[in-house]
Every structure is written in structure tokens, then in C-alpha cells.
Amino acid sequence: MSRSYCVVGGGISGLVAAYRLRVSAGPDASITLFDPADRLGGALRTERIGGQPMEVGAEAFITRRPEVPALLGELGLAGRQVGTTGVRPLIYSQARLHPLPANTLQGVPTQPSSMRGLVDDATVARIADERSRPLRWAAGADPSVAELVGDRFGEQVVARSVEPLLAGVYAGSAANIGVRSALPALATQLDRGAASLTDAACEVLAASTVPRDAPIFGAVDGGYAVLVDELVRRARAHWRQVGVEAVHRSPHGWDLVDDEGARHHADAVVLAVPAPRMARLVAEVAPRTAAAARRIAVASTALVALALPGGTPLPQHSGVLVAGGERLHAKAITLTTRKWGPRGNVELVRLSYGRFGDDLARNVGDEELLSWAALDLHTVFGIHAEPVDHHVQRWIDAMPQYGPGHVELIAELRAGLPPGLAVAGGYLDGIGVPACVASATRAAASLVTARVAR
């Protein structure tokens, strides 16, 4: 008898889960996917701006993780993977542009000289002296990044080197992000007894088997829409363009109630929705899981994508990361055409807005965001350019915050799941696309394995 599965959420996690279930359960399995959006893909969203494909959600993936290259290979899309041009980003700090320091681990310095000019001389001396100061570290500890780095290197390193990188990834603050989530390899070296933070960071960089000149980021030629379309085709799931309001146990599996009041039966379910939504859905059937999910904070962001006239004088860099405390509205600027190569006769630029704790994405209108973008471009680059096209995209409650203790929190969340119910998404094991692919693969495998074990 064929199995029936429901997948709630049509982002990358839900689509990969549906695809994995199809591969494992076979052509006769019934797979229904629920998502009320106007298109599938979630935070993978490709728009045509200035006549060119451009990402207005997740932009790239880390090539050093295997999940996305492997998935592209499975789907026959390996030839569509592209890398960056190799240009590096800048940091905007103290109202001017600085080169991104070399030889750092997510902004954590390993050489004092690389930070010169970005931080003051006293901080450079503190970085140089760090190895001589006793390090108090308890194995298994998970302080915030700001707490650890600030104690060892000073607040300027946090605000001007580490914070810009973390804000771009998490839309959060170094004060609210745990070391084990943001820098797991660093935490491992500290657990093993590294004598200093400098030594731990050096060990992580030395252990990397990836060539220093290898591209860090990859993308899909034609945009993530290419990957989304192929996953949809291969999964052959029935897409119901409605939301799910409740999940109930049934004598032979699960019943889902959609927002139109209809009921849908499934032998097993994958919930691939953000943590706050998941918590509401499982409150009755998995209260321990729901309680853990409620402790995961989220941030909202807005993105302004611009097509500027060709020839607009932008620097030969991939973008700008903004240090904490600067008088800019944007937290990051991506020079898309510089980063990935020319596209038509336009210069594509993305400006990111919104951090954990603010309500900017909800309350600031499109016209004001566009005005901010023009002002920020003039402040940073000294340019005035009227866009030939633009797009404003909002991602509400879409950025989970990986606070201290997140690993233990997720273990508690998963431990409370009953058989036949699995979760996937960017709030579990990492916020990037590779981690979402991994969590979806794990979720689908857990349902198939449980069936075989019976």
C-alpha cells in the first residue's frame, strides 16, 4: 500500500524534503505540499530586474559545504553552478571604507597587522598581546560572540570586524549570537584546550583543506529559480496553495486542517515552516517541541534591489559590510554585478535593511526604503544614479537568531517530536541554504527510516 506524506512549507527545506521523500518512497507515494504563497521557493526568490535575473532573497551558498553542489549534481544541474569573480568586500566603519581584513575567522583576527587602520593602535596592541593573557574557557561553554571576542580583543574588533559579518548572515547582533552556532570550529578548538583565542582561530584556518584562492560562494546560473523549478518537477508533489492551521493525531497517522477548513490525512508529516509557526502547529501534539521553538527569536529584514545605469562608477569590490554604530540605514550593500560578473547593460545592487529587535521591515514604506537606498549609495560611494528598475522585498520573521545554547535547544526540540512528525528549516542547524538542504534530508530520512523499522 502506498504511503501518504504531507509537507508544510514550500521553501527550500520543504521542497528538498518532498524531493527526498519521492526518491525514497517511490512513484506511488502521495506527497502533498502546502504553501499559501504566490510561488514556491520561500526565501529563494529570483526576480527579473533591469531585464536580468537577480536574487531578492538568499543570494548564494557556501561552496565549502557539500550539500548544494551535491544536490545540483543529483538534479543534473552541476553545470549551472557558478562562482564569484574573486573580488573582495569592503567594510564601512568610522564613515569610510576599509579593506576586509585578511586572515580572519569570521572577523576574528589571527594577525594584529591585518586589523591596522580598522581599529585603533591600542586595540592592535591588545590583539598582539592576547596570547599572553590567560584564557578561561570551560569545555562545552557557549557565550555570545561579543562576550568572547570583546573580552579577548576589545569592543572595536566586535563592532568593526565581527559584527558586520554576523549582521549580514543573521540580521542579528554579536551580543545575541552564540559562539557554537556562529563559529563551531572555533568552539571545538577551545574545547580541545587552545591556549588563546588567537591560537584557536589559527588552528581552524590551518586545518582548512580548501585552497585560499578557492571561491567561498556559489550560485546558480539563471538564479535559484532554476533549482526550485527542478525540485518541484522531480518531487511531483501536489501543491495546495493554502496554509495549515492545525495538526492532529489520527488512528493511522496525522490529520492536517488547512485555512479553508479542509482536512488532509497523511501517514507522516514534515513541518518546514519558521519556528514561531511550527510552535503553534505542534502545541497540542508535541508540547515539548513547541516550548523549545518558542524560545527561538526571529528578525525581519527588507531588501532593496536596484538596476543602475550601465557604467555607474562603483568600486571593483563585491560589496560593503557595515560596522555597528554607523550612520547608514543599510546593514550591507552587495554589488551584484561586481560579485558575479556583468549582466546586460545595468549595474545590479542589493541593499539590506533591518536587524533583530527593530520593526523596520514591517513599518517603513517602499518609497522611504528607496530614498534610504539612494542616500546610502551616495554616502558610501559618492554617486547619484537614478535606477532604471527596482524591487523591494520584505522577509517578515524569516531570520532565526542563534543565541547561546542553541545546539542544546534544538536537541530538546527534536527530542519532543512524536514518531511520524519531522521538522526542517533554517532555525535548526544553520541559516544558510546548505544547512536547510541538510535538515530537510534528515527530516525525510527520519520518516522513511521509521517506516522501515516498523
GIMO-V197046 format. One record per helix or strand of 3 or more residues. SS is the DSSP state (H for helix, E for strand). FROM is the first residue (numbers start at 1). TO is the last residue. Records with the same first field share a line. If there is no record, write none. Layout:
SS = FROM-TO / FROM-TO
This chain:
E = 4-8 / 30-34 / 46-49 / 52-55 / 81-83 / 90-93 / 96-99 / 217-220 / 238-240 / 244-250 / 253-258 / 263-266 / 268-271 / 298-309 / 319-322 / 332-335 / 346-353 / 389-400 / 421-423
H = 12-25 / 67-74 / 78-80 / 112-115 / 121-132 / 145-153 / 155-170 / 179-182 / 184-191 / 197-207 / 224-235 / 275-281 / 287-294 / 336-340 / 360-363 / 366-381 / 406-415 / 433-453
